Amino acid sequence: MSTTRFEGATAIVTGAASGIGRATALRLAADGAKVGCVDLADAVDETVELIRNAGGTAVAARVNVTDEQSVAAGVETVTAALGPATILANVAGVLRFGIFHESSVEDFDLQIAVNLKGPFLMSRAVIPHMLEAGKGAIANVASSAGMFGQAYMPGYAASKGGVVMLTRAIAWEYHKVGIRANAVSPGGVDTSMTGQVEFPKDIDFSLVKKTVAPNYQMMQPEEPAALIAYLCSGEAAAINGAVIPIDYGITA
Ligand SMILES: NC(=O)c1ccc[n+]([C@@H]2O[C@H](COP(=O)([O-])OP(=O)(O)OC[C@H]3O[C@@H](n4cnc5c(N)ncnc54)[C@H](O)[C@@H]3O)[C@@H](O)[C@H]2O)c1
């Protein structure tokens, strides 16, 4: 599906090299946005190529979302090429499994840095552009793991719970000046993140069952991407500070 709802707008999407981030970049471009595709990985160039081949406008920026200078340089690269950004989708993320008391400090720090500090740094860098434009929409990617207790992913769950509150903090602070912030909270999505899952040995699988959708359904990355596009559009003008599950009802 494609529309003209973002015609003339510049969007920045993190995690755009893969999975939900790539699907979001493609979807926003199909809906008329010029898209800054931000990621650490070289495959971000393929996303840009896919957008250009479909007649859209995109540039790539190699950014480590955990690093303040890298974020500033990446936002500058995108806005110099495409104009000030009024849409930001914070999608980049990492997942590490581990039994709580055996999990490493490095894994905990990494997940907080990418999943929570990343959206903080990116939003902090892009909001001044939105203030200048007098409008803006931010969509963060939380997770069902940030909505209820899940076993064997302590750093991930804590980071995604943080994303929920970061989203609400931005939404409330800027609601009078036309900048909205919302989050989508996916359950299982068929991406490289879930394809590479390695559960720790000897875990209690009955604790994992809660996270499994009926009939083991996994959604495609285009499904949360469509929700992100909707939340960033004018049709969602009254939605602010919302955290919307897209999870087959597992958090119902
Ligand atoms: N796949 C799922 O089931 C699922 C469920 C709920 C939430 N999510 C969330 O959705 C988002 C996207 O995940 P995905 O499933 O598409 O995974 P993915 O592994 O396919 O994509 C993640 C992308 O983030 C990028 N990235 C990682 N660290 C980065 C950094 N420091 N700086 C810049 N980019 C970085 C990676 O290079 C990759 O391109 C993540 O925030 C994830 O936590 C995924």
The ligand as an SDF file (V2000), in Angstrom:
LIG
                    3D

 44 48  0  0  0  0  0  0  0  0999 V2000
   11.4120   -9.0930   16.5370 N   0  0  0  0  0  0  0  0  0  0  0  0
   10.5770   -9.0900   17.5540 C   0  0  0  0  0  0  0  0  0  0  0  0
    9.9090  -10.0950   17.8790 O   0  0  0  0  0  0  0  0  0  0  0  0
   10.4040   -7.8330   18.3690 C   0  0  0  0  0  0  0  0  0  0  0  0
    9.3770   -7.8130   19.3200 C   0  0  0  0  0  0  0  0  0  0  0  0
    9.1870   -6.6650   20.0820 C   0  0  0  0  0  0  0  0  0  0  0  0
   10.0260   -5.5710   19.8930 C   0  0  0  0  0  0  0  0  0  0  0  0
   11.0220   -5.6320   18.9580 N   0  0  0  0  0  0  0  0  0  0  0  0
   11.8700   -4.4470   18.8100 C   0  0  0  0  0  0  0  0  0  0  0  0
   11.7950   -4.0110   17.4710 O   0  0  0  0  0  0  0  0  0  0  0  0
   12.9950   -3.3090   17.1330 C   0  0  0  0  0  0  0  0  0  0  0  0
   13.5550   -3.8500   15.8270 C   0  0  0  0  0  0  0  0  0  0  0  0
   13.9250   -5.2050   16.0190 O   0  0  0  0  0  0  0  0  0  0  0  0
   13.9800   -6.2570   14.8340 P   0  0  0  0  0  0  0  0  0  0  0  0
   13.2190   -7.4420   15.2820 O   0  0  0  0  0  0  0  0  0  0  0  0
   13.6430   -5.5950   13.5500 O   0  0  0  0  0  0  0  0  0  0  0  0
   15.5250   -6.6510   14.9370 O   0  0  0  0  0  0  0  0  0  0  0  0
   16.7050   -6.6560   13.8610 P   0  0  0  0  0  0  0  0  0  0  0  0
   17.8330   -7.3180   14.5770 O   0  0  0  0  0  0  0  0  0  0  0  0
   16.2280   -7.2280   12.5710 O   0  0  0  0  0  0  0  0  0  0  0  0
   17.0260   -5.1000   13.6510 O   0  0  0  0  0  0  0  0  0  0  0  0
   17.6570   -4.3220   14.6340 C   0  0  0  0  0  0  0  0  0  0  0  0
   18.4880   -3.2640   13.9340 C   0  0  0  0  0  0  0  0  0  0  0  0
   19.0630   -2.3910   14.9520 O   0  0  0  0  0  0  0  0  0  0  0  0
   20.3760   -2.0870   14.5350 C   0  0  0  0  0  0  0  0  0  0  0  0
   21.2040   -1.6710   15.6810 N   0  0  0  0  0  0  0  0  0  0  0  0
   21.5870   -2.4220   16.7390 C   0  0  0  0  0  0  0  0  0  0  0  0
   22.3810   -1.7100   17.5510 N   0  0  0  0  0  0  0  0  0  0  0  0
   22.4890   -0.4830   16.9990 C   0  0  0  0  0  0  0  0  0  0  0  0
   23.1920    0.7010   17.3780 C   0  0  0  0  0  0  0  0  0  0  0  0
   23.9390    0.7670   18.4920 N   0  0  0  0  0  0  0  0  0  0  0  0
   23.0890    1.8000   16.5810 N   0  0  0  0  0  0  0  0  0  0  0  0
   22.3470    1.7500   15.4390 C   0  0  0  0  0  0  0  0  0  0  0  0
   21.6690    0.6560   15.0310 N   0  0  0  0  0  0  0  0  0  0  0  0
   21.7540   -0.4420   15.8030 C   0  0  0  0  0  0  0  0  0  0  0  0
   20.8990   -3.3940   13.9300 C   0  0  0  0  0  0  0  0  0  0  0  0
   22.0480   -3.1740   13.1180 O   0  0  0  0  0  0  0  0  0  0  0  0
   19.6800   -3.8530   13.1540 C   0  0  0  0  0  0  0  0  0  0  0  0
   19.6960   -3.3610   11.8200 O   0  0  0  0  0  0  0  0  0  0  0  0
   13.9230   -3.4750   18.3270 C   0  0  0  0  0  0  0  0  0  0  0  0
   13.8600   -2.3110   19.1420 O   0  0  0  0  0  0  0  0  0  0  0  0
   13.3420   -4.6660   19.0490 C   0  0  0  0  0  0  0  0  0  0  0  0
   13.6680   -4.6550   20.4210 O   0  0  0  0  0  0  0  0  0  0  0  0
   11.2290   -6.7330   18.1980 C   0  0  0  0  0  0  0  0  0  0  0  0
  1  2  1  0
  2  3  2  0
  2  4  1  0
  4  5  1  0
  4 44  2  0
  5  6  2  0
  6  7  1  0
  7  8  2  0
  8  9  1  0
  8 44  1  0
  9 10  1  0
  9 42  1  0
 10 11  1  0
 11 12  1  0
 11 40  1  0
 12 13  1  0
 13 14  1  0
 14 15  2  0
 14 16  1  0
 14 17  1  0
 17 18  1  0
 18 19  2  0
 18 20  1  0
 18 21  1  0
 21 22  1  0
 22 23  1  0
 23 24  1  0
 23 38  1  0
 24 25  1  0
 25 26  1  0
 25 36  1  0
 26 27  1  0
 26 35  1  0
 27 28  2  0
 28 29  1  0
 29 30  1  0
 29 35  2  0
 30 31  1  0
 30 32  2  0
 32 33  1  0
 33 34  2  0
 34 35  1  0
 36 37  1  0
 36 38  1  0
 38 39  1  0
 40 41  1  0
 40 42  1  0
 42 43  1  0
M  CHG  2   8   1  16  -1
M  END
$$$$
